[in-house]
Amino acid sequence: METDESARCAAEHVSAALNDLAHSTITVEDPASLYPILGELLCSVRSLVQVTDQLAHAHLRLRQHARSEDGDVSLGGRESDSAAWALVRARELLEAAEGQVDEASQRCGHVAWVPAERTERWVNVVFLDKAEATEALQLIDRFGAAVVIRQLSRLDRGDESTEDALVNGYVYDTIPTSPTDRVALDPQSGYAITFNPTLGYVSLHRRYEPDAAAAQPQHAPGTPPAASPVPAWFCSPPRAHREHGRSVAL
């Protein structure tokens, strides 16, 4: 039982580590890091091949303990067998993936990467989720993304926001997006917004030029009346925006 507990704990750590890897590779900043990342990924896939094989054998070996929710031995055994064969197929697919990742690693190893010139970068200054994101998404539909960009930019604390982003690693060579994100850019202000109605989040990014002494926005957050239906971060836009505001989402 102690071994089983160790295996469960290890599985949780692997899940968390792979989630971190997925997040950190949304934007890879240094091309020279691609080869070592692929090397570690190859080792991980090889381990997954072994794990799925071992779990398949475990389902077959422990079949006599299988029961359905109603206590049916025969049905429980069939379900255990089905799980085992599904894991066998997963192992075969992972073996194929291992071969492809191995080839990618070898090909990548033959590349002499030229360091990318970083003329500008992007820092995350505001992130909304849950109820706040829902309100922001509704306002994007109602007023347009450009208006929400201007209002969220009031929460930018300038150098303090930049320092927080640098410390926490929220600095990117390009605007970070996932395949289902929508993006709106305001070139004049240097802000961009990514939002995802399906996953329920809104994120504001600011163009960051380390070598430029660009002045940071100096906004005083607006506070709507207590009875206002809009969130505290949203200062009601001028009437023209209410009537003519439109989404600039790509």
Secondary structure by P-SEA (a helix, b strand, c coil): caaaaaaaaaaaaaaaaaaaaaaaacccccccaaaaaaaaaaaaaaaaaaaaaaaaaaaaaaccccccccccaaaaaaaaaaaaaaaaaaaaaaaaaaaaaaaaaaaaaacccccccccccccccccccaaaaaaaaaaaaaccaaaaaaaaaccccaaaaaaaaaaaccccccccccccbbbbbcccccbbbbbbccccbbbbbbbbbccccccccccccccccccccccccccccccccccccccccc
